[in-house]
Amino acid sequence: MKASKNFLIAALLTSCSSLAFACDKPATPELPDPASAVTPQMVKAKNDVKAFLGAAEAYLKCNISTKQHNTMVDEMKSVADDFNGIVRAYKARLAG
């Protein structure tokens, strides 16, 4: 009984801390230079961008100001646009 009670407390603390973490503004991922990037760097960048966008969506659900919300949406769009441009340049470099 004591072990299950400790497990429940640990689970609650973990879920509470992850909720609080979701309300921290996520850091913008670093993107590789398409002129010199290799495939593993591009895969990492893709995963980092996906993680950033997921964390940013969670952040948008927090009790933040309209200005913070709009700034985060603009940052999300900018990161996605930058990454898509890098992917196009990377693919063009490999094709040419």
C-alpha positions as CSV (number, residue, x, y, z in Angstrom):
1,M,0.0,0.0,0.0
2,K,2.8,2.4,0.9
3,A,4.6,1.8,-2.4
4,S,1.5,2.5,-4.5
5,K,0.9,5.7,-2.4
6,N,4.5,6.8,-3.1
7,F,4.1,6.0,-6.8
8,L,0.9,8.2,-6.9
9,I,2.7,11.1,-5.2
10,A,5.6,10.8,-7.7
11,A,3.2,10.7,-10.6
12,L,1.4,13.7,-9.4
13,L,4.6,15.7,-8.9
14,T,5.8,14.7,-12.4
15,S,2.6,15.8,-14.0
16,C,2.5,19.0,-12.1
17,S,6.0,19.9,-13.0
18,S,5.4,19.1,-16.7
19,L,2.4,21.4,-16.7
20,A,4.4,24.2,-15.2
21,F,7.2,23.5,-17.7
22,A,4.7,23.8,-20.6
23,C,4.0,27.4,-19.6
24,D,7.7,28.3,-20.1
25,K,8.3,30.0,-23.5
26,P,10.3,27.4,-25.5
27,A,13.7,28.3,-26.9
28,T,14.0,28.7,-30.7
29,P,15.9,25.8,-32.2
30,E,19.2,26.4,-34.0
31,L,19.0,25.6,-37.7
32,P,21.9,24.3,-39.8
33,D,23.5,26.1,-42.7
34,P,22.0,24.5,-45.9
35,A,25.2,25.1,-47.8
36,S,27.2,22.8,-45.5
37,A,24.6,20.7,-43.7
38,V,24.7,16.9,-43.8
39,T,21.7,14.6,-43.5
40,P,22.0,13.9,-39.7
41,Q,22.0,17.6,-39.1
42,M,18.9,18.1,-41.2
43,V,17.1,15.2,-39.4
44,K,18.0,16.7,-36.0
45,A,16.8,20.1,-37.2
46,K,13.5,18.6,-38.3
47,N,13.1,16.9,-34.9
48,D,14.0,20.1,-33.1
49,V,11.5,22.2,-35.1
50,K,8.8,19.6,-34.4
51,A,9.6,19.7,-30.7
52,F,9.6,23.5,-30.7
53,L,6.3,23.7,-32.4
54,G,4.7,21.2,-30.0
55,A,6.1,23.1,-27.0
56,A,5.0,26.4,-28.5
57,E,1.4,25.1,-28.9
58,A,1.4,24.0,-25.3
59,Y,2.7,27.5,-24.3
60,L,-0.1,29.1,-26.3
61,K,-2.6,27.2,-24.0
62,C,-1.2,28.9,-20.9
63,N,-2.6,32.0,-19.3
64,I,-0.4,34.4,-21.3
65,S,-1.1,38.0,-22.5
66,T,-2.3,38.7,-26.0
67,K,1.0,40.2,-26.9
68,Q,2.9,37.1,-25.7
69,H,0.5,34.9,-27.7
70,N,0.9,36.9,-30.9
71,T,4.7,37.0,-30.4
72,M,4.8,33.2,-30.0
73,V,2.6,32.7,-33.1
74,D,4.9,35.0,-35.1
75,E,8.0,33.1,-33.9
76,M,6.4,29.7,-34.8
77,K,5.7,30.9,-38.3
78,S,9.2,32.4,-38.6
79,V,10.9,29.1,-37.5
80,A,8.7,27.0,-39.8
81,D,9.4,29.4,-42.8
82,D,13.1,29.4,-42.1
83,F,13.3,25.6,-41.8
84,N,11.3,25.1,-45.0
85,G,13.7,27.5,-46.8
86,I,16.7,25.6,-45.5
87,V,15.2,22.3,-46.6
88,R,14.6,23.6,-50.1
89,A,18.2,25.0,-50.3
90,Y,19.6,21.7,-48.9
91,K,17.6,19.6,-51.5
92,A,18.7,21.9,-54.3
93,R,22.3,21.6,-53.2
94,L,22.1,17.8,-53.2
95,A,20.4,17.8,-56.6
96,G,22.8,20.1,-58.3
